[in-house]
Amino acid sequence: MNAGARLACCAWLAATVVVLFALAPSVAQAQPIAGVARAQVFEAGTDYQGLVQGIAFDRSGDAWMATRQTLYRVQGGRVQPVAAAGSKGTQLALAPGGRFYAWLVPDNVPGGLYTVQLVQIPDKPIAELRLPDYPYGFGALYLGGAGQLIVTVTPLDNREGIGNAFQYFFWSSKGRLRSSVVLPGRRVGVVDAGGTALLLLGESDAIAFDSDGRKLWKLDGSFRKAALAANGKVALLNPSQPNAIGEVHVYRKGTVTRVAMSSPVHDLALAADGSGGAVAIDRGELAFLTPRSCEHGQCQLRPVSSLPVPGTFFISEMRFVDAKTLAVGVIQRTGAGPPYTYPAGGILAVTDAGRVAFNSPVTLVQPAPGRPLIDVTYGVRAFAAHTPHRALFVDLAP
């Protein structure tokens, strides 16, 4: 799930996702590139308080890190708090593109719902989002870019989100309501890698909208995993039907190419312009693809022969830093059979030619280690990874 989608605040939006994949001839063995990246690690409880919810980079080189109730600036090797929640139940949501965040405030709305206060970094209030009539609030929020996409979700049948109808409200960065749409059933939202569109995965269809709420396209079928790019015009999707989980569907220019896969896939990613994509498969294997090569019924896959991570491992998440560089988080598994343990992980940057530009091991604190999650601001040559106990910031060379 991409960074924007992780901003959803309620449990009724959660979903599990699994996909399958087939390899073509391998590219060259992945090798580290020495001296092309710098990294800093910060510890929860020492350098900052709470669990990291999201990290974004601005064009000046500063990073912004959000825990549940505090916004931090990361600059010059220091972590400094710059804004804090005004009440215990208020939650912080950071836009993936930086410059922008939101407070989800539960005051004066029915239990389980929120109003939304939009804020320009570091602490300039912009607008408050709320509904004029009951139930007044929202159950989830999706942010994209630096405020290009703002979507709130309200359950219409009950505030727990157990029901058949949900209303999606599309807002401007100034807090003006652009449009709304009512859709049946619970859906998982996938934010465009460039932050300008939203794909909603339902039980029987997938529907893409632009930031104004205009429908871009619709595919029939049930999908468990997706990535979206090129202002919503390119997508990778995996069907959830048992007889089709061995496929990745590449959507581009109104057509779909189905690619047969051979082992379970753990994540999908796209460059923001849709020029490149990546698929993470079982046991840590990775392959790149070019969506435009899929227009005639076949996709050009470029597998990376191996990643320099010892033992059995799985890719937990990946994001494109730019069109040529993919940030990857992995988690290692030990044990001959269940219950397995997951004592360590790793963070890598991999080029689309299969070279490793950065590789750092990560110790996972037991018994609930979590998994490395990746945050990027597309086009900025840096990325961040965080587990429940640490945040790693990587500055890549130009």
N, C-alpha and C positions, 0 to 999 in steps of 0.2 A: 504494500500500500504506500502511495506517495505521501510526502510531507503534509500537503494540504489536507489529505483525507484523514491523517492522524489527528486533526484538530476537532473532529467530531467528538461531542462531549458525552454522549449517552450510550449505554450498553446495548440499546436496541439497534444500533447501527453496526455492531460487530459481525464479522463473517470469517469463515475459514476458507483458505484457497489452496488448491493443488493443481499442477499441470504436468503434461508429459511432452517429450521432445526427441528428435533423431539427428544424429551428427553427420556432417559431411567431412571431407578430408581436412585434416588439422592444419592450423597455421603453426608457425615456429614455436618452440618451447618458450614459455614465459620466463623471462630473466629480469632480476632487479636492475634498476638504473641507479647508480650511486650518486649521491650529492645533489639530487634535483628537488628535494622537498625538505621542509622543516616542520617539526611537530611539537606541540605543547600539550601536556596532560594536566587536567585539573580534577581534584577529588571532591566528591560530595561530602558535606560535613566539615570540610577544611577550607576549601576555596569558595564554596557556595553552599546554600541550604536547599534541600528538597531534591526532587527528581526532575531531570531535564525533560521538557515537553517538546522543545524545538529550538533550532539554531539557524540564524540567517546571517549573511554577509552583505555589507553595503559596498558601494563602489570606492569608498575611501580606504578600504582595507579593514575597517572595524568589524567585529562580529557581535551579534546580539543573541543572548541565550535566555530562554524562558523556562522557568520551573512553573509549578502549578500556580504560585502566587507572587512571583518576583521576576522582574526583568533585569538582566545583567548586561553590562557592556564588557567585552573582552578586548583589551587594547594594551599593547606593549607588555605582554606577559602578565597582566593583572586582570582580575575579575572584580568588577565594581557594580553594586546594586544601584539602579537608577529609578526604579518605580516598583511599588508594592501594592498589593490588593488592599482595598479599604475595609473589607470584611472577610470573615473566615470562610464563607461559602463561595466567594468570588474566585473565578478561574481565569487564567491568562492564556490567550491564543495568539501566537506570533505568526505574521504572514511570512511565507517562505522567501519572499523577495526582500525582506527587511523594510525599514522606514515606516512600518505600520504594524499595529497590533490591536487586540481587542480584549476588553474585560467582559466576561460572562457573569452577570450579576443576578442572583436569585431573589433579590428583594422585591416585594409587592407584585409577584406573579405566582401562579399556582405551583405547588411543590413539584420539583423535577424539571421545571422550565426556567429560562433565563431571558433577561433583556441583554442587549449587547451595546457596550460603549466603545466606539472607535477612537483610537488615539494615534497621533503621529509621533514617531520616536523623536525625542525620548519621552515627553510627557505632555504633548499638546492635544487636548480634547478636540475631536472633530464633530461627532454626532452620536446620538443615542438611537438605537434601533429597537422599536417595540411596536406591537400591533395595537390599533385603536380600540379593538373589541376583544372580548374573551376568546382565547385564553391569554392574550396579551404578550406571551413570550414564545421562546423557541427551544427545541430540544437538541439541536445540533447546529454547528457552524462550519462552513468551508471557506477558507481564504486562499487566494492564489496571487502569485506575483507580489508586488508591493501595493496591494489593494486593488488590482485590476479586476479581481473576481471576489465578490462577497455574496455568499448564499446562506440563508438561514432556513431551517427546516422545522415545521410545526406539525406534530401528530394531531389529526382532527378527531379521531374517535376517542382517545384518552391520552393523558399526558405521559403514560408509560410507554407509548408507542406500540402498544399491542392492538393492532387494528388494521383496517384496510386502506385508509386514506391519509396522505401526507401532503402538506402544502409547502412548496419551495418558493422562497422570496428572493429575488435578485436585486441587489442594492448597488448604488454608485459609491465611490470612495468618499463622497460628501454626505452619505446617509440618505440619499433620495431613492425611493422605491421605484425600480425600473419596470418590473413585471413580476408575475407569480404564476405558478402552474400547480395543479393538483394531480397527483399520480397515485395509483393503487399500490398497496403492498410496501413492505420495508425494502430499502435499496441501499447499496453501498456506493458511495461517491468516490470518483477518481478524478483528481484535479490535473488539468493539462500541465505538462512539464514547464511550459512558459507562463503558466498562471492566468490564462485567459479563457478557459472553457472548463466544463464539468461533464463527466460521463457518469450516468446513474445506472447501476446494474441491478435489475429486478429479477423476479422469479421467472419471467417469460420474455423479457426484452432488455436491450441496452439502448439508452437514449442519451445523445450528446446535445448540450446547450452551450451557446456562447455566453459572455458575461452579461448581456442584456436579457437573457432568458429566452432567446430565439432558438427553436429546435434546429439543430444542424443535420442530424441523421438519426435513424433508428434501425436496429437489427433485432429480428426475432430470435428467441433462444435464451437459455439460461447460462450465464457466464460467472465463473468463480474468481477470476483474476483479470486485470486489465492495466494497460498503460496508455496514456493519451498525449498527443503532441500536435504541433503545427496548427495552433489555434483550434484544436478539436477536429482537424481533418484527417489525422492519421491515428490509428489505434492498434494495439496488440491485445487480443482477448483469448481466454481459454474457456471452452465450454465446461459446464458442470455435470452434464449427463454422463453416467458411468461408461457408456459405449463411445464417448467422444472426448474423454479427458486426455487422450493421446494426441490432441490437436492444438495448435495455436492458430488463431484466425487473424490474419493481417488485413486491416481495413484501410483502404486508400482510394481516393477519388471515386467513392461510391461503389467500389468492388471489394470482394472478400476473397483472399487466397488462403486455403487451408493447408497447413504444414503438418505432416505426420511426425511425431516425436517418439523417442524410445525409452525414456526414463523420467521419473517425476520431476517437474519443474518447480522451483521455489520462488522465483520472482521474474518480473518482466520490467523492462525499462526502455524509454525512448529519449533521444536528444530532443531539445525543445523545438527545433525546426523540422523534426520528423525525418531527418536525413539518415539517422542510424538507430538501431535498436539492439537490445541484448536480452538473452534468455538464460536464466540460471537453472541448471538441471540438477538431478540427484547427485549426491556425493561430491559436491563442490565443482562440478563441471560448468563451463561457461562458453557461450557462443554469441558472436555478433551477427547481425543481419542488416541488409539494406532494404527498407520497405519498398523503394521504387523498383527494386529487382523482382518484386513479387507480382507485378501487374499481369504477367502472362501465365499465371498458374504455378510458378515455381519460385522459390526463394533461395537466394544465395546465402548460405550459412558459412560463417568463418569461426569454427571452434578454436578456443585456446586449448592447447594440448594438456596443460596442467598449470595449476597455481602453486607457488612455493609455500604450501601450508602442510605440516606433517600430519600423518594419521588420517582418520576418517573425519571429514568436515562437510558442512552444508553452508550455502550462501544464504544469509539471513535477510539481506537487503542490498539494493544497489541503486545508484543514481548517476546520471550523466552530469559531469562537471561542465563539459563543453562537448562539441560534436565528436571529439576524438578521445576523450578521457572519461572512464567510468570509475566511480568510487564504489567499493565493494566491502561489505561486512560479512564475516564468516564466523561460524561456531563449530567447535570440535566436539566429537562424540566418542566416549570410551565405554567399553563393556562388550561382552560377547552376546548379550541379548538384553531385553528389557527386564528391569528398569535400567536405562542408560544414564550415564552422567555426562555433564557438559562442563568440563573444568576450564576451558580456555576458548579464545576466539582470535580473530585477527582483523585488521583493517588494511585494505590494499587500494592502490590506484592502478588501473590497467588501461593501456592504450588500445585502440581498436585494431592495432597490429599485433596484439598479444603480449606486449612488453609490460613489465611491472615497474611503475615509476615510484611506488611507495609500498612498503610492507612493514607492518608493526604488529607484534603479538599483543593480545589482550587477556589478562587474567580475569576470569569470571568468578565472582564471590558466590559461594554455595550457601544454602541449598537451592535458592531461587535465583539463578544467575542472570536471567533475562537474555537479551540478544543484542548485538551491536546494531543500532539504527543509524542511518546516514541522512545528513542534511546538506543541501547545497543551495546556492543562489546561482542559477545557471548563467554561465559566461564569466563568473568570477573564479580565478584560478586558485581556489581553496575549497576545502570541504571539512565537515565535522562529523564525528561519530560519537555516540553516547550509549552507555549501558546504565543500569540503575545506580552505579556507583562512581562512574568516571565520565569525563568529557574530553575527547581528543580533538585538537584543532590542527589541521594540516595545511600548510602554505606551499603550493606547488610552484615550481619555477615557471617563468613565462614560456 
